[in-house]
C-alpha cells in the first residue's frame, strides 16, 4: 500500500541511504593539518593550502573494485607539537585476506610519515595493493614538478594541462612541488617503484601516484606469509605564513556578461531492460521534455527489432527524437574480437535491419571490444579502424549523422582518439564513482570537468561534442566484468545501483555537471536515464529503496534537474562566478525577459550565498530536504515564490532563481 504520508529522513533525502558515515578527525602538526578518514589521510594542508589530497593504503580486487579495510585497535595520540596514529587492519573477502599494521606520525616541523607493513594470511590475488598519493588540481595543473627516480636521477617538468592518456611520470621515488611562494612539499614513497597517472581520465580530481607500475602483470598474487613494507613521507621546505581561515563567511556569487556559449541540449539514456517500465511512466518523462533519448542497442545482449520497436514507442509517448547508441560486435564464432570487413558489414546490416522503418535523429557506433579498457602500452584487440567503422555506419544509415568515440569513459576516448572531422559528432560516457565511493570524492569529480572538456576540444576540432549517458550509478565496468552489486544500499565505488541517484546529492551532482558542460562548450549531454538505477521517474526496481518503496513518489530529485536543463537548452550562457566553487556551483542563463540563475550547494553543510550585485526582487524555487517530498510527488517544477537574499542553501540544495534585467 503506497502511503502519501510517509516521512523522509534527512539522510534518505540527502543520500538515498541511512548508512552512517563516521566523522573525520582533524589532526595538526606545526604548519600541517590533515583529516583522518578511517585509517587514511585526506585534505593535507600546509599553511592552510591543500598540498596533498590524500594518502591511503588501498587494495583492489582482480576487477579493480576496492576492498573495504576492517580497522582495529585504532589509537590517536594528539600532542601540542604533533600526533601519532596506529592501528591494525584486515582486507579481503570470504576467499582471501591480508593483514597489516599502520603508523602515521605528524611532527612539529610539518613533516609526516605513514608506514604500513604486514603479510597475506592466504594467497592474495589483487590488481594493486599499496599506497596511493593524490595531488590536487588547484594550484597544481600546469605547475612545475621535480621527480626523483629510483636510480637517483631527477627530472624537472610540469604537471600536465591537457589530460595525459598514459602516465606522465614513471619509476618514481619522490615528487616535489611548490604549495605557496617559497614553500614546497616533497613526497617520498618507498616499497617499490611508483608511477603517476593523470587521474582526471576517470573524473577523479587529482594526479595519482601509486605503487606497482601497470607494466607489471595484473592481477597478481601476493604469497601467503610473505611480508611487505611500504611508506610515504612528506617534508616541507620553506616557512609558510599564518594560515587563512578556510570556508568562513558566506559564498559570494555574481553574474557577468555573455560567455560565448549556449546551453547544451539535454537528453536521457534509455537502457533496453528498462524501456518497458519507462513506457508505463512516459507521461512523467514527457513533462520533463527531454531533447532526445539515447537508446542503447547491443546485439550481443539479444537486442533486436522488437527492442527498437519498444524504443520507438517510448519516443512517441515522450515526444522526443531518438539517438541510437549501437554496439557493433565484430566478433568471430568463438566470441573473440576481429577486424574482418565482411564481419563488420554483416553486423552493421543486422543493426540497420533491426532499425529499418524507424526514425533515428542520429546514430553513434563503437566496436564491442572498446567497451573494455586497454591500458597504455598494451595492444588493442583487433577491431575495425575508425574510418571503416564510420564508412560502414553511413552506408547502413544513409543521410543520418554518425557519431563515434567511446560508450565507455573519457579515459578510453583519450587513449584512442578518432581522426579529427571523421565523425559528425564525437563523445564519451562517464561516472563519478570509478575509484572512490564516498560523498566528498564524488562531488570533487566536478572539478575535473573543465580539464576533460578542454582536452576533448583540443583533439576533436570543430566536431560537435556529445556526452553519452553519464550517471552516478555505473552502467558498465570497462575495467572488470560488471559493476559492483549493492544489496546493502551503501556508498561504494563502482556501484551498479547507487543510492545517491535517488537523492539531493545526486541531483546536485547532475546540476553541477550540466553547469560545467554549459561553460565547456558541450553541444549535448545525456544525463541519468528514463528508468532503472539512474532513472528520473519512480518505477518498481530491484533492491530496497528507502522512502521510494513506500511513499507516493512519482519522480526522483534528478527529474527536476533534467526538466530544468531541457527548458534552458540553446539559451545563451552568461558568465557566472562563485568565489568558492567547490562549495557552490553557479550557472547563469539569458532567458530573454530575465536572467536564470542556478545555485547548487555541493556540500553536506548549510551554506549562505550572498548576491551583492543582484537586484531584488528575486523569485524562484529551492529543491532541498524541506521540499523533497513535494518535489518527488509530482512531475512538475516546484512552485515559484519570492526568494530572500542572502540565500541560505541546505546541504545539496539547488536554487533556481529568476533575476530581473536592468
Order of alpha helices (4+ residues) and beta strands (2+ residues): alpha-beta-beta-beta-beta-beta-beta-beta-beta-beta-beta-beta-beta-beta-beta-beta-beta-beta-beta-beta-beta-alpha-alpha-beta-alpha-beta-alpha-beta-alpha-beta-alpha-beta-alpha-alpha-beta-alpha-beta-alpha-beta-beta-beta-beta-beta-alpha-beta-beta-beta
